[in-house]
Amino acid sequence: MAAIAVPLLGAAPAAAAATARSSGPGPSLTLLGTNGGPPPLADRYGISSALVVNGRTYVVDCGRGAVTQYMRAGLSLPSLAGIFLTHLHADHIVDYYAFPLLSAGAPGAQGFQNPVDVYGPGPAGIASTVSGTPGPTPGTVEMTRLAGQAYAASPTFFMTERAGIDPATLLKVHDVVPPSGAGASAANTAPAMAPFTVMENEDVKVTAVLVPHGAVFPAYAYRFDTDHGSVVFSGDTALTPNIVTLARDADVLVHEAIYPDGLASLGLPQALLDHIRTVHTDVADLGRIAAEAGAGTVVASHLGPGQRDVVSDAKWRRLLHDSARRADFGGSMVLGTDLMRHAVRPGRSQRR
């Protein structure tokens, strides 16, 4: 695994899945998990999405239960062609290394057939403050190397018995670093910028922008452009013009959403509530973002709070409807639910 600078030069749901639209030609989006934040919930899995393009699956973020949900969605591990991490918060990466660790040496449809490309944030350029880990905070390449060391016992035992392989051989990991001209740093995490290319192949072109998410750097939003439609994933972000730029004329915008009153009802400390409001996007703003971008459909995910006994699905849908109405947004507003499948329909945008 080696750090590289950008620009860098690819199933049907389970019976329990909710279907937003019928399947058809073109990309298919499946929400593997829709919970926002690290605390685990019983009725929502951690944030993770899968986009299938021409039979190849691209996973965006790997929250709690991503591997389980991937299988429950009826997705094939041999179809896994890429993993994209928006940022390195625990709720977006906790299941990342589980993909290669559990697939190493698994035969046939139970494991990978080819190494998977992984794209994630490079180093932040700041020192780690975690006890016992002096030195710089790792980016995706170094994090993966360290995960391989931490879990070395299991593959070692399997390989000793000729029953497995080194999980590291199943990954080709790339650090995504901001373009040098963007002027980005840990002190200026998301300056206004044009999207830059992360990856391109015969299936899809992936571009990215930096987004503001508190102290996190780099944090990215990704856009996937195909011949039959485009999908943007906001990652975790406060309000930023970079999302509008990236999502211009996108067919689907998968955007995080918080409902501040719902969060306040949890009894969280005021300082934490203030922080959450500062680094995330209020559901009330989604209609305006979509209208300014000219997006076709908004899918609300990474929901905070995710507890249905605090904010019901019906309440979330009313909030989304109100957000669209206030912004005069004429597209679709969809509440994301675990294992929801959404067929991407090309409208204004095709592969760029």
N, C-alpha and C positions, 0 to 999 in steps of 0.2 A: 504494500500500500504506500502511495506517495502523494504528497500534497501537490495539487496543480492549481494554477490560477485560471480563472475564467476570462474570456470565453473558452469553452471546452468543445473541442470537436474530438422493446420492446416486447361465460358461465351463468349460469342461471342462479338466482338466489335460492336459499333454503326456503322451505315451506313457510317458515315463520316470518320471512322478510315482508316488509311493506313495500308496495310498488307505487312510485309516483307517476310513472307513465309506462305504457307497454313497451316491450323490447322491440328492436328493429335494427336496421343498418346503422353503422357509426359507433362511436364510443359509448360505453356503458359505465356509469358511475355507481359505485356501491359505497354507502357510508358504513364502515365497519364499527365505528364507535363515535358517539356524539357528546360525551361528557366533557365539560370544561374544568380543568384544574386537577391537581394530583389526588385529592381524597377519593378513594374508591367508592362507587355506588353499586347497589344491588341491581338496579334496573337500567343502567346505562354503562356501556364499556368506554374505555379511554379513547381519546381522539385518534382516529385513523380512517383513511379513505382509500379506495382502490378504483383505478380507472383502467378499463380494458379497451385496448385499441388493437384491432386486427388480431385478436386472440392472445395478445401479450398483456400482462398485468403490471401496472405501475402503482406502487403503494406510496401514499403521502402521509407521513408520520406513523408512528408505531406505539400508540398508547397502550394502556393495560388491556390485555386480552386480544391484541391485534391478530396474533396467530390463530387463536381459537375462532375469532370472528371471520377471519379469512376462509377457514375451512367450513364454517357454518354457512357462509355465503355461497358455497359451491365452487369456489375458485380453486384452480389447480396450481399446486406449488411449482411444477415444471413450467407453468406459464409466466412465473414471476420474472420480469425483465428489468425492474428497477425499483429502488427505494429512494425516496426524497424526504429529507428531514428539514422542516421549516426552521427549527431552532432546537437548542439542546436542553430545554426544560424537561424535568423527569416525566411529566405526563405525555410527552411527545416521543420519548425514546425508550421507555422502560421495557418494551417488548422487541426492540430493534434486534439485539443480538440473539434473541430467541429464534429468529428465522433460521440463521445458519446453524446455530447450536443444536436445534432439534432436527434439522434436515441432514446433518453431516452423515453421509453413508447410507441414508434411507433409500431403499430401492424404488424404482419405478415412479408411480404417481405420488408417492409419499415424500419425495424429496426433490431437490433441484436437479436439473439436467445440465445446466451451464452456470458458470459464475454470474452473479447478479451485480450490476453497477449500482453503487450507492453514492448519492450526492447529498452533502450536508454542510453546515456552516464550518468555515475554517476557524482557526484560533482567534480568540477575542483580543489577544495582545495585552492581557492583564494577568497579574499573578493570582494563583489559586489561594483562597483563604481557608481551604478545608484542611483540618488537622491531619498531619502525616503525609500530605501530598504537596510538598514544596515545588515551586517552579510555576511555569505558565499554565493557565487554564487550557486544557486540550480542546482541539477541534475534533471534527468527525473522524479523521484518519487516526489520530492518536487515541481517541476514545475507543475506537474499534480495536486497536492493538492492545490496549490495556484490558478491554473486556476479554479478549482472547487469552491473556495471561491469567485473569481472574478465574476463568472457567477451564483452565488447562487440564485439570485432573480428569474430567469426564472424557474428552476425546483421547487423552493419553491412554486411559484404561481400555477404551473401545479399540483403539488402533493396536494396542498390545495384543488384543485377541483377534485382530484382523476383522473387526466388525464395524469400522467407521473410518472417517477421514478427518483431517484438520478443518474445522469450520472456516478458518481464515482463507482457505483455498476457494471457498464458495462466494467470496466477495471481492469486488474491485472498487475500492473506496476512493472518493475524490473530495477534497476540501474545496468548497465553493467560496471564493474570496471576492469581495467587491472590486469592480474595475478601479484601477488606480486613479482615474480622473474624477471619481465620484466625490472625493474628499471625505469619505466616511471613516469613522474611528469609534472607539469605545466612548469618546466624549461627544461624538456627533453621529449617532447611530443610524439615522435614516434621512440624509439630505435628499431633496427633490432630485429625481434622476430618471433617465430613460431605462426601460427594461434592457437587460443584457442576456445573451444566450448562455445557457448552462449545458444543454445537450441537444443533439439533433440526430435523428436516424430516419429510416424509411417510414416509420409509423408516426412520429411526433416531433415537434420542436418545442423545447422547454425553455422558457425565459423566466427571469426573476427580477424583483426589485427588493430593496431593503425596506423594512417596516419598523416603526418604533414600538418597542415593547419593554419599557423600563430600562434596566441595566443590561438587558440581553443584547449581545452583539457577536456576530452578525445574526439578524433574524430576517427571514425571507418570506415573501409570497411568491408562488410559482404559477405560471400560466402554461397550459398544455394546448398547443394548436395542432389539429389534425386536418386531414382532407375533408372530414365530415363533422366538424364542430370544434369548439374551444371551451375549455374549463379552467377557471382560475381558483386557486386555493389561497385564502388570505393569510393563513397561519394566525398567530396571535398578534394583534396589532391595535394600537390606538388609532384614532382618526388620522389619516394621512392622504395627501394628494397622490402619493405613489400608487395606492390601490386603484384609484380612479384611472390613472395612466395605464396600469397593467391590464385592467379589466375592460378597456375600451372595446365596445361592441362584442364582448364575450357572450357566448351562448348561455353559459352557466357560471355563476359566481358563488362559490362555497365560502361563506363568511362567518366568522365567529360572532357570537352575540351574548351580551350580558343584560340582565334586567335588574337594575340597581335596587329597586324596591324589594324584589325577591331576595336578593343577597342580604339586604338590611334585616329582613325578617329572620335570618339565621342566627342573629345575635353576635355577629363577628365584631371584633374591636373596630372602633371608628377609623383608626389609622390604617388598618388593613382594607376596609371598605374604600377609603379615599384612594389607596394605592391601586386597587382593582379598577376603580373608575378611570384612573389616569392611564392605565396601560392596556385597557381593552376597549371594545366598541359597544356602545349602548344599542340595543335592538331598535330603538327609536330612530337611529341614524341610518339604518340599512336601506330604507327606501331612497333617501337622498343620494347615498353612495351609488346605488344602482342606476338611478336616473341620470346622474352626472356622467357615469361611465357608459350609459347606453346598453347595459347588460340586458339579456333576455329573461333570465330566471335567476333568482336568488335562493340559495339553499342555506338556511341558518343551521349552524353546527357549533361544536365546542360551546355548548349552552351553559351559562352560569346564572343561577344555580340549575344543576341538572336534575335535582330531586323533583319528581312529579307530585309529591305531596306538598311541595312548596310552591311550585309553578306548574300548573297542569298543562298538558299539550293544548287544550282548548284556549287557555290563557295566552300561551306563546303565539298561537295562530291569530288571536285578536290583536296582539301587539304588532305582529308582522303586517296584518291588514291595515292597522292604523298608521304604521310607518310608511307603507306604500301610498296610502290615501293622502297623507300630509305632503308627500313629495311629488304627488301626481305621477307616480311611477306606474306605467301601464303593463309591465311584465308580470311574471308569476312570482309569488312568494311562497316558498315551500319550507315547512318545518322539518328539519332533519331528525330522523329516528334511526336507531341501530338496525342495520341490515336493509335499510331502504335502498332500492335500486332505481336509478333514474337514467333513462335513455336520453342521450344528448342529441338534440335536434338542431342541425345547423340553421342559422337565421342570417344575421348580418355578417357573421364572421366565418371564414374558412382559413385553411392553413396559410400563414403569412411567410 
